[in-house]
Amino acid sequence: MTSVRRCSRTGCAHPAVATLTFAYADCTAVVGPLARSAEPHSYDLCADHAAGLTAPRGWDVVRPATGFSEPEPGPDDLEALADAVREAGRAERAPEPGPAVVTGRRGHLRVLRFPED
């Protein structure tokens, strides 16, 4: 299973391999390995943007000396995939509450009204 997270830079569709966070008190931008989950105050970057990142004058950039690589899927990723497949299987077998009446259609969506008991 590959990462579905994309680079945060506008117009970039490459997969994210690094996470950028800022330490404002120290005037430091830290580029490290991709975080396990997306955080609200951090940015996911592709390899090109992580390597080419520059900071404003007076700020330091901290990044590993080696390049970034896409993380390997861990047991959490495989477990999440298995849970999603199980959940989808349960949803398909859910019984219908009764005959539905199609009352409208817009594109690929349909409005269904179920008779009240």
C-alpha positions as CSV (number, residue, x, y, z in Angstrom):
1,M,0.0,0.0,0.0
2,T,1.6,3.3,-1.0
3,S,1.1,6.6,0.6
4,V,-1.9,8.5,-0.6
5,R,-0.7,11.8,0.9
6,R,0.5,14.3,-1.7
7,C,2.9,17.2,-1.5
8,S,1.4,20.3,0.1
9,R,2.9,22.7,-2.4
10,T,0.4,24.1,-4.8
11,G,0.3,22.4,-8.2
12,C,2.5,19.5,-7.1
13,A,0.9,16.0,-7.4
14,H,4.0,14.0,-6.3
15,P,3.7,11.7,-3.3
16,A,4.9,13.2,0.0
17,V,8.1,11.7,1.5
18,A,8.9,14.4,4.2
19,T,7.2,16.5,6.7
20,L,8.0,20.2,7.3
21,T,7.4,21.8,10.7
22,F,8.4,25.1,12.1
23,A,10.0,25.9,15.5
24,Y,9.1,29.6,15.6
25,A,10.9,30.3,18.9
26,D,14.2,29.0,17.4
27,C,13.6,30.5,13.9
28,T,14.1,27.0,12.5
29,A,12.4,25.0,9.8
30,V,12.7,21.2,10.3
31,V,12.3,18.8,7.4
32,G,12.1,15.2,8.6
33,P,10.7,11.8,7.5
34,L,7.1,11.7,6.7
35,A,4.9,11.8,9.8
36,R,2.6,8.9,10.4
37,S,-0.4,11.1,10.1
38,A,-1.1,14.6,8.7
39,E,-0.9,17.3,11.3
40,P,-2.6,20.6,11.1
41,H,0.5,22.7,11.6
42,S,2.9,20.8,9.4
43,Y,3.3,20.4,5.6
44,D,3.9,17.2,3.6
45,L,6.6,17.6,0.9
46,C,7.8,15.5,-2.1
47,A,11.5,14.7,-2.4
48,D,12.2,17.7,-4.8
49,H,10.5,20.3,-2.6
50,A,12.0,18.8,0.6
51,A,15.5,19.0,-0.9
52,G,15.1,22.5,-2.4
53,L,13.4,24.1,0.7
54,T,14.9,27.5,1.7
55,A,14.0,29.6,4.7
56,P,13.8,33.3,5.2
57,R,16.9,35.3,6.2
58,G,17.8,34.6,9.8
59,W,16.2,31.2,9.9
60,D,17.9,27.8,9.9
61,V,16.8,24.7,7.9
62,V,17.4,21.4,9.6
63,R,17.2,18.3,7.4
64,P,18.8,14.9,7.3
65,A,22.0,14.5,5.2
66,T,20.6,11.6,3.3
67,G,17.7,11.8,0.9
68,F,14.1,10.9,1.6
69,S,12.4,7.7,0.5
70,E,8.8,6.7,0.5
71,P,7.9,4.9,3.8
72,E,7.3,1.2,3.7
73,P,3.8,0.1,4.7
74,G,3.6,-0.9,8.3
75,P,1.3,-3.2,10.2
76,D,-1.0,-0.3,10.9
77,D,-1.5,0.4,7.2
78,L,-2.3,-3.3,6.5
79,E,-4.7,-3.4,9.5
80,A,-6.5,-0.2,8.3
81,L,-6.9,-1.8,4.8
82,A,-8.3,-5.0,6.3
83,D,-10.7,-3.0,8.5
84,A,-11.9,-1.0,5.5
85,V,-12.5,-4.1,3.4
86,R,-14.5,-5.7,6.3
87,E,-16.6,-2.5,6.8
88,A,-17.3,-2.4,3.0
89,G,-18.5,-6.0,3.2
90,R,-20.8,-5.3,6.1
91,A,-22.3,-2.3,4.3
92,E,-23.1,-4.3,1.2
93,R,-25.0,-6.9,3.2
94,A,-27.1,-4.4,5.2
95,P,-30.9,-5.1,4.7
96,E,-32.9,-2.5,2.9
97,P,-35.6,-0.9,5.1
98,G,-38.3,-1.3,2.4
99,P,-39.1,-0.4,-1.1
100,A,-37.4,2.9,-2.1
101,V,-39.0,5.4,-4.4
102,V,-36.7,7.4,-6.7
103,T,-37.8,11.0,-6.5
104,G,-35.1,12.7,-8.4
105,R,-31.8,12.4,-10.1
106,R,-28.8,14.7,-10.4
107,G,-25.8,13.4,-12.3
108,H,-24.8,10.1,-10.8
109,L,-26.7,10.8,-7.5
110,R,-30.3,9.8,-6.8
111,V,-32.7,10.9,-4.1
112,L,-34.4,8.0,-2.4
113,R,-37.5,8.4,-0.3
114,F,-38.5,5.5,2.0
115,P,-42.1,5.0,3.0
116,E,-42.6,5.6,6.7
117,D,-44.0,2.7,8.7
